[in-house]
Amino acid sequence: MDGLQPLIDFVTKHPRLLVITGAGCSTAAGIPDYRDENGAWKQREPMRYQSFTGSAQARQRYWARSMLGWRTMAHAQPTAAHHALVQLERAGRIVQLVTQNVDGLHQAAGSQAVVDLHGRLDTVCCLGCGTRSPRRDLQEKLMARNPGWLALDARSLADGDADLDGLDFAAFDVPACPHCGGLFKPDVVFFGESVPRNRVAAVREALAQADAVLVAGSSLMVYSGYRFVEEAVAAGKPVVAVNRGRTRADPVLALKVEHEVGMALEGLAREVTAFDVAPTDLG
């Protein structure tokens, strides 16, 4: 519990939290993150919407890398951070959990009140007819059409990507939508896209009900998440961050805890829920 008492005191004082999570919650599951402790990119900038929709070669490159990278995502299991947040939610401490991750691990752990700010990788959508379908179905088609790629030894990267730089993707066969012949896209928000308005509205509604904001495992370098910290501060609501390394919000934080996020959240959940009594336990 060394160094966690200020975090415990903060949450005890502010029991209704809006929680914003990032890649740091999932690194223990084997899913790499995008940034180092200084907030700098560890790899090239992710795919942009304009590149994906405007270039067949860009789409071939994306789906080839994704076909191999998906194996890491598909087998990932919730971490200590995910399970601790479930515990806090069940204790009534979380108004809303907002994740910038696209791996679905919060729901896999049991969290209920989740806004997937940037969407989910386990679903694909057709840009032509709007049909959504499970990613696993597309994965089977990709593997069947491109069996020679499956033996490649590719290092896993963030968000289901894999390192295949230097290869020629011209022969990679990407299936079209069987309903309209349109382009498949992962059901996530690419760089260059806007977060759907209904998700933003849901977060703002939850923020209005919250006492404070807890940021867990995120540098907040992407504005889509950082804006809610700005709005919280403008509304006079304090923000605490549990994150190793620099965050975009450092100048406005009421408290920063530079611990490994899983350990910190486990300790927090254990302490602040120790005396919570479930309704079924009442005599």
Rosetta silent file (secondary structure, phi, psi, omega in degrees, C-alpha in Angstrom):
SEQUENCE: MDGLQPLIDFVTKHPRLLVITGAGCSTAAGIPDYRDENGAWKQREPMRYQSFTGSAQARQRYWARSMLGWRTMAHAQPTAAHHALVQLERAGRIVQLVTQNVDGLHQAAGSQAVVDLHGRLDTVCCLGCGTRSPRRDLQEKLMARNPGWLALDARSLADGDADLDGLDFAAFDVPACPHCGGLFKPDVVFFGESVPRNRVAAVREALAQADAVLVAGSSLMVYSGYRFVEEAVAAGKPVVAVNRGRTRADPVLALKVEHEVGMALEGLAREVTAFDVAPTDLG
SCORE:     score description
SCORE:     0.000 S_00000001
   1 L     0.000    4.331 -178.956    0.000    0.000    0.000 S_00000001
   2 L   -57.154  125.244  175.378    3.057    2.280   -0.074 S_00000001
   3 L    83.740   -4.914 -177.271    2.158    5.517   -1.818 S_00000001
   4 L   -94.935   -9.947 -175.965   -1.509    4.636   -2.383 S_00000001
   5 H   -59.461  -40.965  176.900   -3.022    6.337    0.659 S_00000001
   6 H   -59.619  -36.480  177.827   -3.546    9.687   -1.132 S_00000001
   7 H   -67.456  -43.182  178.343   -5.447    7.835   -3.883 S_00000001
   8 H   -61.773  -43.702  178.959   -7.545    5.970   -1.327 S_00000001
   9 H   -63.628  -39.773 -179.930   -8.317    9.221    0.486 S_00000001
  10 H   -61.331  -48.033 -177.081   -9.238   10.920   -2.795 S_00000001
  11 H   -71.431  -32.654  175.266  -11.722    8.208   -3.781 S_00000001
  12 H   -62.947  -38.177 -179.599  -13.136    8.042   -0.273 S_00000001
  13 H   -77.467  -28.307 -178.000  -13.822   11.769   -0.479 S_00000001
  14 L  -124.553   80.798 -169.429  -15.163   11.559   -4.055 S_00000001
  15 L   -76.845  -13.721 -178.902  -17.131    8.292   -4.194 S_00000001
  16 L  -108.994  102.834 -170.473  -18.869    8.817   -7.559 S_00000001
  17 E  -106.710  139.729  159.489  -16.213    8.564  -10.239 S_00000001
  18 E   -93.609  120.769 -176.658  -16.088    8.998  -13.966 S_00000001
  19 E  -106.488  129.859  175.803  -13.248    6.648  -14.939 S_00000001
  20 E  -115.553  120.175 -177.971  -11.241    7.123  -18.149 S_00000001
  21 E  -112.962  157.715  179.282   -8.999    4.208  -19.078 S_00000001
  22 L  -138.949 -166.374 -171.054   -6.256    3.750  -21.637 S_00000001
  23 H   -58.643  -26.920 -179.347   -3.763    1.271  -22.996 S_00000001
  24 H   -60.320  -23.100  177.649   -1.955    0.894  -19.671 S_00000001
  25 H   -72.887  -21.075 -173.055   -4.843   -1.209  -18.382 S_00000001
  26 L  -110.946   -4.424 -178.106   -4.265   -3.809  -21.112 S_00000001
  27 H   -64.321  -32.003  178.378   -0.497   -4.072  -21.431 S_00000001
  28 H   -68.653  -13.862  175.757   -0.436   -6.831  -18.798 S_00000001
  29 H   -88.052    1.674  179.654   -2.707   -8.805  -21.160 S_00000001
  30 L    92.280    6.556  178.759    0.025   -8.737  -23.780 S_00000001
  31 L   -94.069  114.410 -177.478   -1.459   -5.901  -25.840 S_00000001
  32 L   -64.514  155.576  175.683    1.274   -3.329  -26.545 S_00000001
  33 L   -99.388  170.833 -176.364    0.632    0.365  -25.991 S_00000001
  34 L   -84.800  -31.820 -166.107    1.253    3.215  -28.412 S_00000001
  35 E  -123.694  155.909  176.111    3.372    5.553  -26.319 S_00000001
  36 L   -88.517 -173.465 -174.977    6.374    5.559  -24.017 S_00000001
  37 L   -70.439  -11.975  174.925    6.540    7.158  -20.584 S_00000001
  38 L   -95.405    2.487  179.795    7.225   10.556  -22.171 S_00000001
  39 L    84.386    7.412 -178.728    4.099   10.331  -24.297 S_00000001
  40 L   -88.592  153.121  179.329    6.031    9.820  -27.549 S_00000001
  41 E   -62.287  136.680  171.951    5.017    7.296  -30.220 S_00000001
  42 L   -89.361  -18.160 -177.456    6.622    3.855  -29.951 S_00000001
  43 L  -142.649  178.832  178.563    5.623    3.052  -33.534 S_00000001
  44 L   -64.308  155.795 -179.902    4.408    4.873  -36.593 S_00000001
  45 L   -57.608  141.257 -178.495    1.151    6.801  -36.288 S_00000001
  46 L   -62.711  171.014 -179.005   -1.881    4.505  -36.690 S_00000001
  47 L   -57.967  137.642  174.377   -3.987    4.276  -39.843 S_00000001
  48 E   -97.829  146.418 -178.318   -5.916    7.392  -40.828 S_00000001
  49 H   -56.738  -43.284 -177.589   -9.475    7.192  -42.099 S_00000001
  50 H   -63.975  -37.099  178.054   -8.650    9.121  -45.253 S_00000001
  51 H   -69.025  -42.655 -177.682   -5.812    6.733  -46.117 S_00000001
  52 H   -63.055  -46.372 -176.572   -7.920    3.649  -45.434 S_00000001
  53 H   -78.727  -23.017 -173.671  -10.860    4.758  -47.566 S_00000001
  54 H   -97.953   -5.867 -174.169   -8.784    6.339  -50.316 S_00000001
  55 L  -140.452  118.833  175.970   -6.189    3.669  -51.037 S_00000001
  56 H   -61.931  -36.709  179.635   -6.616   -0.027  -51.853 S_00000001
  57 H   -64.746  -39.334  178.409   -2.936   -0.526  -51.021 S_00000001
  58 H   -63.749  -39.094  178.907   -3.455    1.045  -47.583 S_00000001
  59 H   -67.960  -39.678  176.921   -6.358   -1.322  -46.939 S_00000001
  60 H   -61.958  -44.402  179.093   -4.311   -4.350  -48.007 S_00000001
  61 H   -61.917  -45.113 -178.347   -1.521   -3.282  -45.698 S_00000001
  62 H   -60.849  -50.592 -173.562   -3.952   -2.707  -42.824 S_00000001
  63 H   -72.735  -29.162  174.649   -5.755   -6.046  -43.122 S_00000001
  64 H   -64.138  -48.105  179.269   -2.562   -8.055  -43.640 S_00000001
  65 H   -65.045  -40.321 -178.034   -1.085   -6.640  -40.458 S_00000001
  66 H   -68.470  -35.233  178.819   -4.404   -6.938  -38.660 S_00000001
  67 H   -57.971  -40.256  179.219   -4.879  -10.581  -39.653 S_00000001
  68 H   -80.756  -39.773 -179.286   -1.696  -11.446  -37.769 S_00000001
  69 H   -69.086  -25.766 -178.573   -2.130   -8.934  -34.957 S_00000001
  70 H   -60.715  -26.993 -178.738   -5.676  -10.092  -34.257 S_00000001
  71 H   -60.797  -37.695  176.989   -4.328  -13.292  -32.725 S_00000001
  72 H   -66.303  -45.223 -179.254   -2.980  -11.297  -29.773 S_00000001
  73 H   -64.321  -43.087 -174.533   -6.257   -9.437  -29.305 S_00000001
  74 H   -65.008  -28.549 -176.878   -8.415  -12.547  -29.637 S_00000001
  75 H  -100.498   -1.124 -177.866   -6.552  -14.405  -26.889 S_00000001
  76 L   -68.626  142.731  178.848   -6.116  -11.484  -24.469 S_00000001
  77 L  -119.787  151.106  179.816   -7.692  -11.846  -21.028 S_00000001
  78 L   -54.875  146.696 -177.793   -8.702   -9.132  -18.533 S_00000001
  79 L  -100.553 -179.869  176.894   -5.956   -7.912  -16.230 S_00000001
  80 H   -57.770  -36.915  179.656   -5.846   -6.961  -12.573 S_00000001
  81 H   -62.888  -44.426  179.660   -6.784   -3.409  -13.564 S_00000001
  82 H   -62.510  -45.020 -177.943   -9.940   -4.570  -15.337 S_00000001
  83 H   -67.001  -36.147  178.280  -11.017   -6.768  -12.434 S_00000001
  84 H   -65.464  -37.615  178.854  -10.385   -4.027   -9.876 S_00000001
  85 H   -68.418  -33.153  173.570  -12.585   -1.619  -11.835 S_00000001
  86 H   -61.629  -44.113  179.992  -15.372   -4.221  -11.849 S_00000001
  87 H   -61.084  -42.802  179.048  -15.073   -4.408   -8.083 S_00000001
  88 H   -66.475  -38.641  178.345  -15.300   -0.624   -7.773 S_00000001
  89 H   -64.051  -45.860 -178.983  -18.320   -0.504  -10.081 S_00000001
  90 H   -64.265  -24.135  176.443  -20.153   -3.190   -8.113 S_00000001
  91 L   -84.610    1.731  177.916  -19.485   -1.200   -4.962 S_00000001
  92 L    80.867   16.958 -176.328  -21.251    1.775   -6.528 S_00000001
  93 L   -90.106  -13.266 -175.157  -18.101    3.855   -6.879 S_00000001
  94 E  -116.644  119.385  175.455  -18.163    4.282  -10.678 S_00000001
  95 E   -73.523  -44.315 -178.940  -20.807    6.353  -12.430 S_00000001
  96 E  -156.559  139.834  172.759  -19.407    5.548  -15.864 S_00000001
  97 E  -107.110  124.803 -179.618  -16.307    3.894  -17.267 S_00000001
  98 E  -114.544  116.422 -179.275  -15.027    5.475  -20.474 S_00000001
  99 E  -111.431  138.051  172.889  -12.353    3.497  -22.278 S_00000001
 100 L   -88.188   -5.944  179.589  -10.134    4.634  -25.098 S_00000001
 101 L   -79.700  158.282 -178.783   -9.202    0.985  -25.671 S_00000001
 102 L  -120.452   19.026 -172.511  -10.838   -1.098  -28.396 S_00000001
 103 L   -94.057   -9.973  178.711  -10.146   -4.558  -26.949 S_00000001
 104 L    72.010   11.714 -174.180  -13.412   -5.194  -25.077 S_00000001
 105 H   -73.939  -25.847  176.147  -11.581   -6.379  -21.963 S_00000001
 106 H   -63.361  -45.654  178.517  -13.590   -4.218  -19.559 S_00000001
 107 H   -67.464  -36.773  178.561  -16.779   -5.991  -20.617 S_00000001
 108 H   -62.474  -32.163  179.065  -15.017   -9.353  -20.591 S_00000001
 109 H   -77.200  -23.210  179.506  -14.084   -8.723  -16.958 S_00000001
 110 L   122.461    1.876  176.336  -17.681   -7.848  -16.063 S_00000001
 111 L   -65.043  140.526 -177.223  -17.943   -4.048  -16.208 S_00000001
 112 L  -105.775  -46.373 -175.389  -21.445   -2.943  -17.157 S_00000001
 113 L   -90.208   78.198 -174.617  -21.425    0.850  -17.478 S_00000001
 114 E  -121.344  131.396  168.016  -18.880    1.153  -20.291 S_00000001
 115 E  -107.609  116.595  176.372  -18.609    3.663  -23.130 S_00000001
 116 E   -84.239   88.663 -170.344  -16.263    2.365  -25.824 S_00000001
 117 L   -55.798  -41.039 -176.872  -15.153    5.818  -26.903 S_00000001
 118 L  -105.265   14.609  177.793  -13.205    4.591  -29.930 S_00000001
 119 E    87.789 -165.167 -176.346  -15.333    1.531  -30.739 S_00000001
 120 E  -135.025  137.391  178.392  -14.460   -2.172  -30.668 S_00000001
 121 E   -78.170  -14.553 -177.360  -12.099   -4.255  -32.789 S_00000001
 122 E   -83.233    7.965  175.886  -14.197   -7.399  -32.411 S_00000001
 123 E  -130.638  143.798  172.990  -16.749   -5.963  -34.844 S_00000001
 124 E  -120.289  153.064  179.427  -16.375   -4.893  -38.467 S_00000001
 125 E  -128.447  152.358  176.185  -18.721   -2.660  -40.432 S_00000001
 126 E   -93.646  127.383  179.780  -19.381   -2.211  -44.142 S_00000001
 127 L   -74.965  -11.255  178.560  -18.882    1.334  -45.347 S_00000001
 128 L   -87.642  -56.227 -175.216  -21.352    0.674  -48.147 S_00000001
 129 L  -108.516   -6.705  177.273  -24.471   -0.735  -46.477 S_00000001
 130 L    82.884    1.185  179.957  -23.619   -0.270  -42.792 S_00000001
 131 L   -63.026  134.852  175.738  -23.899   -3.977  -41.937 S_00000001
 132 E  -109.036  144.110 -177.918  -21.980   -4.983  -38.808 S_00000001
 133 E  -149.443  160.847 -179.285  -20.592   -8.459  -38.274 S_00000001
 134 E   -65.127  140.818  177.556  -18.202  -10.264  -35.906 S_00000001
 135 H   -61.354  -32.421 -177.038  -14.523   -9.781  -36.599 S_00000001
 136 H   -60.823  -32.283  178.649  -13.971  -13.516  -36.213 S_00000001
 137 H   -66.219  -44.381  178.155  -16.002  -14.114  -39.393 S_00000001
 138 H   -66.737  -36.958  179.148  -13.802  -11.766  -41.398 S_00000001
 139 H   -58.914  -42.593  179.413  -10.703  -13.280  -39.801 S_00000001
 140 H   -62.277  -39.586  179.271  -11.656  -16.715  -41.120 S_00000001
 141 H   -68.477  -41.464  178.676  -12.080  -15.300  -44.621 S_00000001
 142 H   -60.743  -44.422 -178.142   -8.767  -13.433  -44.466 S_00000001
 143 H   -67.862  -38.374 -179.739   -6.914  -16.565  -43.378 S_00000001
 144 H   -66.642  -34.291 -177.698   -8.591  -18.736  -46.020 S_00000001
 145 H   -84.663  -19.992 -173.995   -7.691  -16.294  -48.795 S_00000001
 146 L  -132.664   55.566 -173.996   -4.152  -15.609  -47.605 S_00000001
 147 H   -63.868  -28.098 -178.127   -2.759  -18.840  -46.124 S_00000001
 148 H   -68.018  -19.201 -179.434    0.826  -18.023  -47.075 S_00000001
 149 H   -82.499  -17.019 -171.296    0.881  -15.056  -44.709 S_00000001
 150 L   -68.649  -23.641 -178.133   -0.006  -17.070  -41.621 S_00000001
 151 L   -85.386   -4.775 -178.147    3.511  -18.432  -41.114 S_00000001
 152 L   -68.011  139.444  178.257    5.086  -14.982  -40.932 S_00000001
 153 L   -93.687   99.674 -174.807    6.704  -14.112  -37.626 S_00000001
 154 L  -117.432  130.594  177.402    5.344  -10.633  -36.901 S_00000001
 155 L   -69.521  132.599  179.386    5.828   -8.659  -33.714 S_00000001
 156 E   -70.745  140.014  176.519    2.522   -7.605  -32.142 S_00000001
 157 L  -121.187 -177.684 -176.056    1.812   -3.892  -32.001 S_00000001
 158 H   -63.513  148.031  171.323   -0.915   -1.800  -30.389 S_00000001
 159 H    53.453   47.228  172.605   -4.603   -2.401  -31.093 S_00000001
 160 H    74.485   18.524  177.399   -4.315   -5.622  -33.072 S_00000001
 161 L   -93.220  164.630  176.389   -1.589   -4.445  -35.424 S_00000001
 162 E  -143.204  149.746 -175.509    1.520   -6.424  -36.384 S_00000001
 163 L   -83.845  103.217  177.102    4.921   -5.374  -37.691 S_00000001
 164 L  -125.382   28.559 -177.618    5.141   -6.343  -41.367 S_00000001
 165 L   -59.498  142.738  176.581    7.092   -3.356  -42.642 S_00000001
 166 L    93.889   -4.273  179.631    9.027   -3.880  -45.833 S_00000001
 167 L   -93.738  159.402  176.458    6.677   -6.435  -47.392 S_00000001
 168 L   -94.382  117.258 -175.591    4.736   -6.132  -50.643 S_00000001
 169 L   -95.804    5.000 -172.219    1.016   -6.209  -49.859 S_00000001
 170 L   -60.531  -28.985 -177.420   -0.186   -6.080  -53.476 S_00000001
 171 L   -93.388   -2.046 -178.207   -1.201   -9.747  -53.516 S_00000001
 172 L   -71.359  128.148 -172.167   -3.037   -9.707  -50.181 S_00000001
 173 L   -98.286  112.272 -179.360   -6.669  -10.596  -50.859 S_00000001
 174 L  -104.230  120.892 -179.527   -9.222   -8.579  -48.873 S_00000001
 175 L   -69.792  152.583  175.314  -12.837   -9.781  -49.126 S_00000001
 176 L   -97.151  166.908  177.422  -15.667   -7.381  -49.894 S_00000001
 177 L   -61.211  127.505 -179.160  -19.018   -7.171  -48.118 S_00000001
 178 L   -69.958  -15.376 -177.567  -21.159  -10.114  -49.309 S_00000001
 179 L   -86.680  -39.410 -174.664  -24.292   -7.951  -49.137 S_00000001
 180 L  -135.555   -3.060 -177.410  -23.252   -4.963  -51.250 S_00000001
 181 L    78.307   11.702 -177.518  -19.635   -5.407  -52.314 S_00000001
 182 L   -78.964 -179.411 -177.456  -18.580   -2.531  -50.079 S_00000001
 183 L   -87.176  132.364  171.437  -15.428   -2.017  -48.021 S_00000001
 184 E   -81.111  140.345  175.606  -15.011   -3.631  -44.627 S_00000001
 185 E  -137.405  140.783  173.470  -13.623   -1.410  -41.880 S_00000001
 186 E   -60.570  144.208 -175.154  -12.964   -2.271  -38.234 S_00000001
 187 E   -81.428   57.651  179.529  -15.703   -0.732  -36.114 S_00000001
 188 E  -129.671  162.491  177.865  -13.284    1.671  -34.479 S_00000001
 189 L   -87.620  109.302  175.787  -12.599    5.384  -34.728 S_00000001
 190 L   -74.778  160.518  167.943   -9.544    5.899  -36.911 S_00000001
 191 E   -56.976  136.997 -177.301   -7.394    8.987  -36.697 S_00000001
 192 L    94.699  -10.126  174.468   -9.161   11.592  -38.830 S_00000001
 193 L  -101.785  161.726  175.969  -12.617   10.387  -37.756 S_00000001
 194 L  -100.655  145.613  172.734  -14.846   11.924  -35.107 S_00000001
 195 L   -66.545  133.143  179.111  -16.128   10.086  -32.068 S_00000001
 196 L   -52.550  140.505 -174.399  -19.883    9.526  -32.531 S_00000001
 197 H   -61.638  -34.109 -178.253  -21.922   12.260  -30.871 S_00000001
 198 H   -65.487  -31.625  177.541  -24.022    9.871  -28.818 S_00000001
 199 H   -70.467  -43.586  178.511  -20.904    8.559  -27.062 S_00000001
 200 H   -60.885  -43.367 -179.759  -19.683   12.058  -26.276 S_00000001
 201 H   -63.142  -39.760 -179.947  -23.135   12.977  -24.953 S_00000001
 202 H   -64.360  -39.150  178.831  -23.236    9.875  -22.746 S_00000001
 203 H   -67.556  -42.873 -179.830  -19.874   10.737  -21.193 S_00000001
 204 H   -64.044  -36.848  177.233  -20.894   14.339  -20.570 S_00000001
 205 H   -64.567  -41.718  178.460  -24.102   13.202  -18.902 S_00000001
 206 H   -67.843  -38.126  178.981  -22.119   10.888  -16.625 S_00000001
 207 H   -60.914  -37.016  179.436  -19.585   13.617  -15.872 S_00000001
 208 H   -63.656  -26.949 -179.230  -22.401   15.853  -14.650 S_00000001
 209 H   -90.526  -14.281 -173.453  -23.312   13.155  -12.105 S_00000001
 210 L   -85.464  154.409  174.616  -19.752   12.421  -10.991 S_00000001
 211 L   -86.558  -28.479 -174.077  -17.833   13.924   -8.080 S_00000001
 212 E  -162.692  172.484  178.961  -14.438   13.512   -9.734 S_00000001
 213 E  -118.381  133.735  173.607  -12.537   11.884  -12.607 S_00000001
 214 E  -113.704  119.947  176.301  -10.118    8.974  -12.289 S_00000001
 215 E   -99.870  126.873 -176.007   -7.753    8.443  -15.236 S_00000001
 216 E  -125.998  113.384  173.438   -6.252    4.938  -15.291 S_00000001
 217 L    70.170   37.413  179.536   -3.421    3.903  -17.589 S_00000001
 218 L  -140.562  139.089  173.799   -3.647    6.722  -20.109 S_00000001
 219 L   -84.625  -11.769  179.269   -1.348    9.538  -21.165 S_00000001
 220 L    59.003   27.192 -179.123   -4.416   11.365  -22.537 S_00000001
 221 L   -71.403  -23.339  177.304   -2.397   12.512  -25.532 S_00000001
 222 L   -87.228  129.783 -171.826   -5.419   11.973  -27.794 S_00000001
 223 H   -65.734  -27.439 -177.247   -7.859   14.860  -27.426 S_00000001
 224 H   -57.271  -30.486  175.361  -10.972   12.681  -27.644 S_00000001
 225 H   -93.119  -38.564 -176.649  -10.289   11.522  -24.088 S_00000001
 226 H   -63.380  -30.263 -176.576   -8.500   14.582  -22.769 S_00000001
 227 H   -58.567  -30.732 -179.422  -11.445   16.866  -23.507 S_00000001
 228 H   -73.563  -27.564  172.254  -13.413   15.303  -20.643 S_00000001
 229 H   -67.735  -44.370  176.457  -10.614   16.171  -18.255 S_00000001
 230 H   -56.960  -44.172 -177.926  -10.774   19.751  -19.504 S_00000001
 231 H   -68.275  -35.976  177.214  -14.525   19.795  -18.964 S_00000001
 232 H   -64.079  -46.668 -179.914  -14.208   18.324  -15.477 S_00000001
 233 H   -62.023  -41.569  179.152  -11.670   20.953  -14.447 S_00000001
 234 H   -63.189  -29.339  179.301  -13.853   23.712  -15.905 S_00000001
 235 L   -88.288    2.739  178.879  -16.747   22.392  -13.808 S_00000001
 236 L    79.275   21.053  179.988  -14.606   22.417  -10.653 S_00000001
 237 L  -102.513  127.630 -175.396  -14.343   18.631  -10.423 S_00000001
 238 L   -71.454  154.381 -178.418  -10.921   17.255   -9.430 S_00000001
 239 E  -126.112  131.952  174.552   -9.014   14.764  -11.572 S_00000001
 240 E  -118.217  141.671  178.422   -6.643   12.034  -10.374 S_00000001
 241 E  -123.255  133.864  170.976   -4.422   10.013  -12.690 S_00000001
 242 E  -110.129  102.982 -173.834   -2.859    6.602  -12.096 S_00000001
 243 L  -164.783  136.664  174.340   -0.229    6.368  -14.806 S_00000001
 244 L   -84.589  125.662  178.460    3.484    5.851  -15.158 S_00000001
 245 L    96.835 -178.528 -173.537    5.067    8.701  -17.050 S_00000001
 246 L   -70.814  143.433  170.345    3.864   12.004  -18.415 S_00000001
 247 L  -124.742  158.312  178.155    0.237   12.734  -19.194 S_00000001
 248 L   -65.192  -23.657 -175.789   -1.263   15.614  -21.105 S_00000001
 249 L   -91.103    1.398 -174.905   -3.270   16.478  -17.993 S_00000001
 250 H   -47.021  -43.446 -177.057   -0.304   16.807  -15.602 S_00000001
 251 H   -66.004  -20.041 -174.765   -0.706   20.593  -15.134 S_00000001
 252 H  -111.942    2.001 -177.499   -4.350   20.297  -14.046 S_00000001
 253 L   -71.231  138.846  171.616   -4.293   17.112  -11.955 S_00000001
 254 L   -77.770  -27.003 -178.925   -5.351   17.264   -8.324 S_00000001
 255 E  -158.216  140.361  173.695   -3.321   14.078   -7.709 S_00000001
 256 E  -129.874  133.033 -179.684   -1.036   11.835   -9.721 S_00000001
 257 E  -118.926  110.912 -176.937   -0.052    8.311   -8.711 S_00000001
 258 L   -94.837   62.214  175.064    2.889    6.895  -10.673 S_00000001
 259 L  -112.466  162.089  170.049    2.302    3.232   -9.822 S_00000001
 260 L   -59.941  131.335 -166.881    1.661    0.270  -12.080 S_00000001
 261 H   -65.171  -37.998  179.824   -2.024    0.670  -12.796 S_00000001
 262 H   -63.314  -46.827  179.612   -3.114   -2.892  -11.986 S_00000001
 263 H   -62.750  -43.310 -177.595   -1.423   -2.915   -8.595 S_00000001
 264 H   -65.397  -44.474 -178.517   -2.718    0.556   -7.749 S_00000001
 265 H   -70.303  -34.930  175.046   -6.317   -0.194   -8.690 S_00000001
 266 H   -60.522  -47.378  179.626   -6.244   -3.535   -6.873 S_00000001
 267 H   -63.633  -40.955  178.245   -5.069   -1.798   -3.722 S_00000001
 268 H   -61.800  -49.536 -178.016   -7.636    0.964   -4.146 S_00000001
 269 H   -61.329  -41.009 -178.876  -10.512   -1.460   -4.681 S_00000001
 270 H   -62.850  -42.400 -175.009   -9.497   -3.574   -1.711 S_00000001
 271 H   -77.281  -46.157 -172.659   -9.353   -0.621    0.652 S_00000001
 272 H   -78.944  -16.067  177.485  -12.357    1.453   -0.418 S_00000001
 273 L  -103.357    2.884 -174.854  -14.694   -1.539   -0.670 S_00000001
 274 L   -60.826  -33.354 -176.194  -13.514   -3.242    2.527 S_00000001
 275 L  -110.072    8.339  176.106  -16.401   -1.833    4.560 S_00000001
 276 L   -72.203  138.780 -179.610  -19.033   -1.723    1.824 S_00000001
 277 L  -116.968  120.177  178.647  -22.017   -3.883    2.675 S_00000001
 278 L   -69.278  149.571 -178.891  -24.069   -5.404   -0.121 S_00000001
 279 H   -54.470  -34.418 -178.240  -27.882   -5.157    0.306 S_00000001
 280 H   -70.827  -13.448 -179.202  -28.136   -8.943    0.636 S_00000001
 281 H   -91.852   -7.898 -175.708  -25.832   -8.809    3.657 S_00000001
 282 L   -72.753  136.725 -178.825  -28.022   -6.415    5.626 S_00000001
 283 L   -85.446    0.000    0.000  -29.646   -7.961    8.639 S_00000001
